[in-house]
Amino acid sequence: RKLVLISLVTFVPSNTNLQLYLAMWTVSFFLGLNAILEPWETRLANRLENTSGTSLAACLNIALLMRIEAVAADEDLATLITVSVFVLQALTVLVFLGFLVTGVGAKGLDIRRKARQLRQKQQAYAAEQRTIEKMVSRGHFGKMMVSGISHDDHRVDLKPKWKIAMRKIKAGIKDPTLYPGVVPALDRTDPSRR
């Protein structure tokens, strides 16, 4: 957009209606493009760009009034048009400041939320480390890195499962056809059994 506007100012004859019309059409085209595509990452940035484009397009439309000879000859009307352009630009600056305050506030909330999440992760990690240290100090189940489960829970839950698994392993060693796809230890190096 800036490149096209700079090209218009540079290559189109100055102070002509053509220059104003081309600038107005260019700004309107890019304003519509921005409104449809929303190319910026945040919604706030897209609104800011739309506000900027709308303000510029409105100022160019108001400036076209100065090209009418009757309006240009009337000093009061010319002053009114100049003041309205100034007021429009001042309102745009106020909207920009409002967006800036809103954006900074939202970013601050986001930073606080991320800091809170990081503290919670650190606290959870510290609690897990304390649990692991307790388990290690209790004996042979301590090396299992399962947080939040006591030593007694491991013994109750794992013993029956361990017995079932050992029975299946022993049965599989005795009868290799019992679990197809599992290669007995002696035949693992045989390429035909892989």
N, C-alpha and C positions, 0 to 999 in steps of 0.2 A: 504494500500500500504506500509506504513512504517513498519507495523508488518511483512509482508511477506519479505520485504527487510532485516529487522533485523534478521529474522529467517534464510534467505539465508546466511548472513554473519556469523551467529553463527554456523549453523549446516552443511553447505556444506564446504568441505575442502577448505582452503584459497589458493589464487593464482592459481586457476585452470580455465581452459576454461569453465567448467561446471558452476562454480559460476558466471562468466561474462555473459554467455548465459542465465542462469536462471534470473539474475537480469535484463538483457535487455528485455527478454520476459515479465517479471512482469511489468516493467515500461511501456512497449508498450501496454500491456493489459489494465492497469489502465488509460493510456493516451487515448486510444480509448473509454473506458468506460466513462471517463469524457467528451470527445468530444460529445458522443451520448446523454448521460443523462443530461448534464449540471446541476449538483447538487447544485451549489452555487446560492445564491439569486440574485446576480447581474451579468450582462454580463461581466463586468470588472474582477470580481473574477474568472469566468470561463476561461477567456483569460489568466489570470495570472497562473492558474493551468495548462493550456495547454502549456504555454511557459516553465514552470518549467519542466514538463514531457518531452517535446521535447528536451530541453537542456540536461537533464539527459540521455535520450535514445541516443542522438548524442554522448555524452561523452563516454558512454559505448561502442558504435560502434567503435569510434576512439581508445579506449583502447584495443579493440580486435586486432588491427593492431600490437600492441606491443607483442602479443603472437606469431607472425610469427618470426622465428629465424633470417631470413635475415634482417628484419626491426629492430629487437632488437640489432643486431650486428652493424648496421650502426648508429653511434652516431649523425650524422647530421639529419638523418631521425627521430631518437628518439627525438631529440631536437625539430624538427619541429612539431611532434605529440604533445609533451608536451606544446609547445607554442600555438598550435591550440586549445587544451583543455582549456588553460588559457584564450585565447581570447574569446572563446565561453562562458565561465563562466562570463567574464567581460561584454560581450554583454548582457547576461541574467540579470546581475545586473543593467545595464543601462535601459533595458526594464522594470524591476521591478520599478526603480525610476520613469520612465515615467508614468507607471500605477499608482504609488502612487500620483504623481502630478495631474494626470487626475482625480483620485478618490477624492482627497481632494478638487479640484476645483468644481467637480460636487456636492459634499456634501455641499460646501459653497453656491452654487447657490440654492440648495434645501432648505437650512436653510433660506436664504434670501426670497425665494418665500413663505415659510410657515409663516415667520414673517410678510410679506406684507398682506397675507390673514388674519392673526390674527388681524392686525391693521384695515383692512377693516371691519371685523366682529365687532370689538369694536366700530368703527365709526357708523356703521349701528345700533348697539344696542343703542348707545347714542342718535342718531337721533330719534329712535323709542321711547325712554324714554321721550325726549323733546316733541314729538307729543302727547304722552299720557298725560303728564302734562298739555299741552295746552287744551286738550279735557276735562280733569277733571275740569280745571278752568272755562270752558264755561258753564257747567251745566249738565243736566241729561243725555246727550249722552256721557259725558266724561268717564264714567266707561267702555264703550265698548273699548276693546283693539285692535282697528284697526288702523294701522299706515298709514299715507299718505293720508287719506281721511278727508276732512274738515267736520265740524258740519253741514253745509248746505247740503252737499252731502248725509249725513245720512238721513236727513229729507225728501229729495226728493226721495231717493231710497226706504226707508223703509216704508213710509206711505201707499202706495198702496198695498205693499206686506202684511203689517200688517192687513189691512182691509180685504183682500182676506182670509188670514189665520183665522181671527176672524169669518168671515161668515161661513167657513167650520167647525170650532169648534162648533159654535152655531147650525148649521144644524145637525151635528153629535150628539149633545146632545139631540136634539128633536127627531131624527130618528136614533136609534142605528144600523139599518140594512143598513144605507147609506154607511158606511165605515166598511166593514167586517174585523174582526181582531182587531178592536179597541173596548176595553171593556169599557162600560159606568162606571162612577165613582161609582155608587151604587152597581154594580155587580162585582167589582174587587175582592172581598173576596170570591166569589162563585167559588169553584174549578171546576165546570162543565163549567164555562165561560172563564177559563184561556186558 
